[in-house]
Amino acid sequence: MPRYDYRCRACGTNFELSRPMSESAAPAACPDGHDDTVKLLSTVAVTGTARGGASAPPPQPAGGGGGCCGGGCCS
């Protein structure tokens, strides 16, 4: 079940609620009982390594040093 982050405008408390996606737009009261809350934009960071097999080195860019034009004019 997704978790949504909220901030209470009355007391400034940040809090999370787990609720179905079908209820994501429903109002949410803060833990102190205030109803004036706003849903925050949440970000997710996924890190880790691949499992199994030998890992291949990352692909190298072709040509020059990159930059705005692939390195052709920035050498």
VMD Tcl script that builds the backbone (N, CA, C; Angstrom):
set m [mol new atoms 225]
animate dup $m
set s [atomselect $m all]
$s set {name element resname resid chain x y z} {
  {N N MET 1 A 0.847 -1.166 0.000}
  {CA C MET 1 A 0.000 0.000 0.000}
  {C C MET 1 A 0.900 1.240 0.000}
  {N N PRO 2 A 0.623 2.227 -0.856}
  {CA C PRO 2 A 1.468 3.422 -0.928}
  {C C PRO 2 A 1.373 4.277 0.329}
  {N N ARG 3 A 2.462 4.967 0.601}
  {CA C ARG 3 A 2.497 5.932 1.710}
  {C C ARG 3 A 2.517 7.330 1.116}
  {N N TYR 4 A 1.778 8.228 1.708}
  {CA C TYR 4 A 1.692 9.605 1.256}
  {C C TYR 4 A 2.156 10.525 2.372}
  {N N ASP 5 A 2.909 11.561 2.014}
  {CA C ASP 5 A 3.408 12.536 2.978}
  {C C ASP 5 A 2.489 13.757 2.984}
  {N N TYR 6 A 2.230 14.264 4.163}
  {CA C TYR 6 A 1.364 15.429 4.342}
  {C C TYR 6 A 2.018 16.416 5.292}
  {N N ARG 7 A 1.574 17.666 5.213}
  {CA C ARG 7 A 1.979 18.695 6.173}
  {C C ARG 7 A 0.721 19.396 6.653}
  {N N CYS 8 A 0.660 19.585 7.963}
  {CA C CYS 8 A -0.465 20.293 8.565}
  {C C CYS 8 A -0.177 21.792 8.493}
  {N N ARG 9 A -1.096 22.541 7.912}
  {CA C ARG 9 A -0.919 23.995 7.822}
  {C C ARG 9 A -1.162 24.678 9.167}
  {N N ALA 10 A -1.924 24.047 10.035}
  {CA C ALA 10 A -2.247 24.652 11.325}
  {C C ALA 10 A -1.085 24.566 12.312}
  {N N CYS 11 A -0.428 23.397 12.385}
  {CA C CYS 11 A 0.629 23.232 13.396}
  {C C CYS 11 A 2.003 22.946 12.798}
  {N N GLY 12 A 2.087 22.734 11.467}
  {CA C GLY 12 A 3.377 22.520 10.816}
  {C C GLY 12 A 3.911 21.101 10.898}
  {N N THR 13 A 3.146 20.174 11.427}
  {CA C THR 13 A 3.590 18.788 11.559}
  {C C THR 13 A 3.613 18.093 10.203}
  {N N ASN 14 A 4.702 17.363 9.912}
  {CA C ASN 14 A 4.768 16.488 8.743}
  {C C ASN 14 A 4.399 15.083 9.204}
  {N N PHE 15 A 3.601 14.376 8.398}
  {CA C PHE 15 A 3.206 13.019 8.767}
  {C C PHE 15 A 2.947 12.206 7.512}
  {N N GLU 16 A 2.933 10.883 7.680}
  {CA C GLU 16 A 2.701 9.944 6.585}
  {C C GLU 16 A 1.419 9.164 6.846}
  {N N LEU 17 A 0.745 8.796 5.754}
  {CA C LEU 17 A -0.410 7.909 5.834}
  {C C LEU 17 A -0.262 6.829 4.789}
  {N N SER 18 A -0.540 5.595 5.156}
  {CA C SER 18 A -0.620 4.489 4.207}
  {C C SER 18 A -2.084 4.333 3.848}
  {N N ARG 19 A -2.370 4.428 2.545}
  {CA C ARG 19 A -3.748 4.306 2.089}
  {C C ARG 19 A -3.765 3.830 0.655}
  {N N PRO 20 A -4.867 3.237 0.214}
  {CA C PRO 20 A -4.957 2.775 -1.168}
  {C C PRO 20 A -4.867 3.955 -2.142}
  {N N MET 21 A -4.398 3.678 -3.347}
  {CA C MET 21 A -4.286 4.731 -4.356}
  {C C MET 21 A -5.648 5.355 -4.652}
  {N N SER 22 A -6.699 4.576 -4.524}
  {CA C SER 22 A -8.043 5.103 -4.781}
  {C C SER 22 A -8.439 6.182 -3.774}
  {N N GLU 23 A -7.735 6.257 -2.636}
  {CA C GLU 23 A -8.017 7.266 -1.609}
  {C C GLU 23 A -6.943 8.339 -1.536}
  {N N SER 24 A -6.050 8.408 -2.539}
  {CA C SER 24 A -4.929 9.339 -2.473}
  {C C SER 24 A -5.353 10.803 -2.426}
  {N N ALA 25 A -6.500 11.141 -3.001}
  {CA C ALA 25 A -6.956 12.529 -3.008}
  {C C ALA 25 A -7.888 12.858 -1.844}
  {N N ALA 26 A -8.194 11.872 -1.013}
  {CA C ALA 26 A -9.104 12.098 0.115}
  {C C ALA 26 A -8.434 12.987 1.157}
  {N N PRO 27 A -9.198 13.809 1.874}
  {CA C PRO 27 A -8.629 14.649 2.932}
  {C C PRO 27 A -7.962 13.802 4.013}
  {N N ALA 28 A -6.954 14.371 4.658}
  {CA C ALA 28 A -6.233 13.671 5.725}
  {C C ALA 28 A -6.056 14.607 6.913}
  {N N ALA 29 A -6.511 14.196 8.070}
  {CA C ALA 29 A -6.323 14.988 9.288}
  {C C ALA 29 A -4.954 14.683 9.884}
  {N N CYS 30 A -4.316 15.688 10.460}
  {CA C CYS 30 A -3.001 15.477 11.090}
  {C C CYS 30 A -3.177 14.710 12.402}
  {N N PRO 31 A -2.091 14.166 12.955}
  {CA C PRO 31 A -2.195 13.402 14.208}
  {C C PRO 31 A -2.774 14.211 15.372}
  {N N ASP 32 A -2.673 15.558 15.302}
  {CA C ASP 32 A -3.233 16.401 16.363}
  {C C ASP 32 A -4.687 16.766 16.109}
  {N N GLY 33 A -5.260 16.250 14.987}
  {CA C GLY 33 A -6.678 16.454 14.718}
  {C C GLY 33 A -7.028 17.620 13.811}
  {N N HIS 34 A -6.039 18.364 13.321}
  {CA C HIS 34 A -6.331 19.480 12.418}
  {C C HIS 34 A -6.679 18.959 11.023}
  {N N ASP 35 A -7.601 19.636 10.364}
  {CA C ASP 35 A -8.035 19.207 9.032}
  {C C ASP 35 A -7.378 19.980 7.898}
  {N N ASP 36 A -6.677 21.076 8.197}
  {CA C ASP 36 A -6.063 21.904 7.154}
  {C C ASP 36 A -4.690 21.336 6.798}
  {N N THR 37 A -4.679 20.325 5.915}
  {CA C THR 37 A -3.426 19.659 5.536}
  {C C THR 37 A -3.247 19.708 4.029}
  {N N VAL 38 A -2.011 19.516 3.608}
  {CA C VAL 38 A -1.678 19.495 2.189}
  {C C VAL 38 A -0.802 18.277 1.915}
  {N N LYS 39 A -1.049 17.604 0.787}
  {CA C LYS 39 A -0.240 16.450 0.409}
  {C C LYS 39 A 1.053 16.956 -0.211}
  {N N LEU 40 A 2.179 16.389 0.208}
  {CA C LEU 40 A 3.492 16.796 -0.281}
  {C C LEU 40 A 3.922 15.913 -1.441}
  {N N LEU 41 A 4.774 16.451 -2.278}
  {CA C LEU 41 A 5.362 15.682 -3.360}
  {C C LEU 41 A 6.481 14.839 -2.781}
  {N N SER 42 A 6.385 13.547 -2.918}
  {CA C SER 42 A 7.379 12.628 -2.367}
  {C C SER 42 A 8.324 12.169 -3.460}
  {N N THR 43 A 9.550 11.904 -3.073}
  {CA C THR 43 A 10.523 11.345 -4.005}
  {C C THR 43 A 10.974 9.992 -3.493}
  {N N VAL 44 A 11.381 9.157 -4.393}
  {CA C VAL 44 A 11.828 7.819 -4.044}
  {C C VAL 44 A 13.234 7.632 -4.593}
  {N N ALA 45 A 14.130 7.111 -3.784}
  {CA C ALA 45 A 15.485 6.800 -4.230}
  {C C ALA 45 A 15.689 5.299 -4.104}
  {N N VAL 46 A 16.095 4.682 -5.181}
  {CA C VAL 46 A 16.351 3.249 -5.182}
  {C C VAL 46 A 17.834 3.055 -5.454}
  {N N THR 47 A 18.503 2.362 -4.561}
  {CA C THR 47 A 19.927 2.097 -4.734}
  {C C THR 47 A 20.178 0.618 -4.521}
  {N N GLY 48 A 21.331 0.168 -4.928}
  {CA C GLY 48 A 21.679 -1.230 -4.731}
  {C C GLY 48 A 22.537 -1.720 -5.881}
  {N N THR 49 A 22.783 -2.995 -5.865}
  {CA C THR 49 A 23.574 -3.599 -6.922}
  {C C THR 49 A 22.808 -4.769 -7.505}
  {N N ALA 50 A 23.157 -5.101 -8.725}
  {CA C ALA 50 A 22.524 -6.241 -9.381}
  {C C ALA 50 A 23.047 -7.528 -8.750}
  {N N ARG 51 A 22.214 -8.540 -8.733}
  {CA C ARG 51 A 22.628 -9.825 -8.178}
  {C C ARG 51 A 22.883 -10.810 -9.305}
  {N N GLY 52 A 23.783 -11.727 -9.051}
  {CA C GLY 52 A 24.040 -12.809 -9.991}
  {C C GLY 52 A 24.911 -12.370 -11.155}
  {N N GLY 53 A 25.663 -13.310 -11.683}
  {CA C GLY 53 A 26.477 -13.054 -12.864}
  {C C GLY 53 A 27.539 -11.995 -12.626}
  {N N ALA 54 A 28.474 -11.939 -13.548}
  {CA C ALA 54 A 29.520 -10.923 -13.479}
  {C C ALA 54 A 28.956 -9.609 -13.978}
  {N N SER 55 A 29.344 -8.550 -13.325}
  {CA C SER 55 A 28.842 -7.256 -13.766}
  {C C SER 55 A 29.745 -6.699 -14.859}
  {N N ALA 56 A 29.135 -6.147 -15.856}
  {CA C ALA 56 A 29.869 -5.547 -16.962}
  {C C ALA 56 A 30.207 -4.107 -16.597}
  {N N PRO 57 A 31.323 -3.590 -17.101}
  {CA C PRO 57 A 31.630 -2.187 -16.832}
  {C C PRO 57 A 30.610 -1.289 -17.523}
  {N N PRO 58 A 30.393 -0.104 -16.990}
  {CA C PRO 58 A 29.418 0.784 -17.610}
  {C C PRO 58 A 29.871 1.183 -19.008}
  {N N PRO 59 A 28.928 1.411 -19.925}
  {CA C PRO 59 A 29.305 1.795 -21.277}
  {C C PRO 59 A 30.021 3.142 -21.289}
  {N N GLN 60 A 31.000 3.260 -22.125}
  {CA C GLN 60 A 31.762 4.493 -22.250}
  {C C GLN 60 A 31.193 5.327 -23.394}
  {N N PRO 61 A 31.162 6.646 -23.233}
  {CA C PRO 61 A 30.652 7.476 -24.316}
  {C C PRO 61 A 31.584 7.409 -25.522}
  {N N ALA 62 A 31.008 7.446 -26.700}
  {CA C ALA 62 A 31.804 7.440 -27.926}
  {C C ALA 62 A 32.294 8.845 -28.210}
  {N N GLY 63 A 33.456 8.955 -28.740}
  {CA C GLY 63 A 33.974 10.261 -29.151}
  {C C GLY 63 A 34.619 11.021 -28.010}
  {N N GLY 64 A 34.492 12.323 -28.055}
  {CA C GLY 64 A 35.195 13.250 -27.148}
  {C C GLY 64 A 34.761 13.176 -25.722}
  {N N GLY 65 A 34.844 14.299 -25.052}
  {CA C GLY 65 A 34.637 14.360 -23.622}
  {C C GLY 65 A 33.217 14.618 -23.190}
  {N N GLY 66 A 32.247 14.514 -24.052}
  {CA C GLY 66 A 30.867 14.738 -23.648}
  {C C GLY 66 A 30.518 16.199 -23.755}
  {N N GLY 67 A 29.893 16.736 -22.737}
  {CA C GLY 67 A 29.501 18.140 -22.777}
  {C C GLY 67 A 28.236 18.346 -23.584}
  {N N CYS 68 A 28.038 19.570 -24.017}
  {CA C CYS 68 A 26.793 19.921 -24.691}
  {C C CYS 68 A 26.672 19.344 -26.079}
  {N N CYS 69 A 27.789 19.000 -26.712}
  {CA C CYS 69 A 27.699 18.550 -28.095}
  {C C CYS 69 A 28.452 17.247 -28.329}
  {N N GLY 70 A 28.678 16.474 -27.293}
  {CA C GLY 70 A 29.356 15.203 -27.451}
  {C C GLY 70 A 30.866 15.343 -27.568}
  {N N GLY 71 A 31.400 16.501 -27.326}
  {CA C GLY 71 A 32.853 16.697 -27.332}
  {C C GLY 71 A 33.426 17.175 -28.632}
  {N N GLY 72 A 32.623 17.295 -29.679}
  {CA C GLY 72 A 33.143 17.700 -30.983}
  {C C GLY 72 A 33.700 19.102 -31.001}
  {N N CYS 73 A 33.054 20.034 -30.304}
  {CA C CYS 73 A 33.512 21.430 -30.332}
  {C C CYS 73 A 34.151 21.844 -29.011}
  {N N CYS 74 A 34.241 20.939 -28.066}
  {CA C CYS 74 A 34.725 21.298 -26.726}
  {C C CYS 74 A 36.103 20.703 -26.428}
  {N N SER 75 A 36.891 20.373 -27.448}
  {CA C SER 75 A 38.154 19.716 -27.164}
  {C C SER 75 A 39.275 20.654 -26.839}
}
mol reanalyze $m
mol bondsrecalc $m
mol representation Tube
mol addrep $m
